[in-house]
Amino acid sequence: MTLNVLMLSTLFPDISRPNFGVFVERQARELASRPEANVTVIAPVGLPPWPLSLAPRYAALHALPRREKWRELTVYRPTFPIIPKFGGGTNVWTMTRAILPLVRQLHAQKPFDVIDASFFFPDGPVAQRLSRALGIPYSVKARGADIHHWGSQRGTRKMVLRAGEGAAGLLAVSDAMRRSMVRMGMDEGKIRVHYTGVDLDTFELADRAEAKATLDFNGPVVLCVGALIPRKGQDLLVRALPMLPDVTLLLAGQGQYRRTLENLAEELGVERRIGFLGSVPHHKLPRIFAAADVMALPSASEGLANAWVEALACGTPIVISDVGGARELLDRPEAGQIVDRDPQAIATAIQAILDNPPDGEAVRAAALRFTWAANGDALLAHLQGIAATAR
């Protein structure tokens, strides 16, 4: 019997944001590739009311097709109203109201067996309301900021908890995330650890010297992959750079924090040794990972960052903070170091790796258990179990 899955995700790529939620899309494609599963994706798009919606930044979102085939997936993109910077709590209500008619229509045509919410907020509370309306069970996956941020905010914490209470099953991107959910008050018995995957055929070993020559990189290179936001800790890397005199720091990502980082680099006199790469298309990341000697990401919080696993798959050791699933991933010394969120500690760890580079195959070995096939097997079994229990 084929499982009919409604996948709800506010984190899903589109033509205007190709890097947005690529890991969710890859997980959806893996599940949909199984003959036992039929997957329909609803990826709601938030737009502010008129006249704010006329701002140029929203033009590309307005132009998105409301239904399309996206890499063999059927994806619906209904719009819902948002209030930028202020509407976190209200997004649950506006999104539910906007997408419920579409969900009812699709359910009438071919009944869904289960709802898979890809993120805990706002997807989780919305899935809970859809579940009540349709009379079918739902699951929610916790990935990081959805628990660490929305699960701690006064206006949204209760909604996150209620979504967890009402779910037939829960997923956590790491065991550390599972423990965070339990500390919040969620039922430990419902939570299954569901690791991310990495495409080992795309993120693969390459000759570092050749990769550097191709990209015209010179000398030791430290790469940081992540949105330019305070939580990711790029400022700590900039502050560590004066202690790493020959190192070039490359920041792959975009965000409003860039100006702060540029000013800090100028203040410390290291602006000539920092490169801002912007938002790098996901398929181009492997060659940049391959050219880097170290990938550093001293985040204040994470679930289990995809950039960690992708770097290791390319044979690039990582320097990361003790957050999320860091200790679950770094199971061997060759893979890298876990450090305090302190510039001196970060610089010391990076220099130690530069002075004694580990074997690339040994680094890559730490990533080999994170396959999309394993991810898809676990997700299918999880959702099948939920649907079977509800019958």
Summary of the structure (lengths in Angstrom):
residues: 391
radius of gyration: 21.3
end to end distance: 12.9
largest distance: 64.7
contacts: 1382
relative contact order: 0.12
helix: 46%
strand: 19%
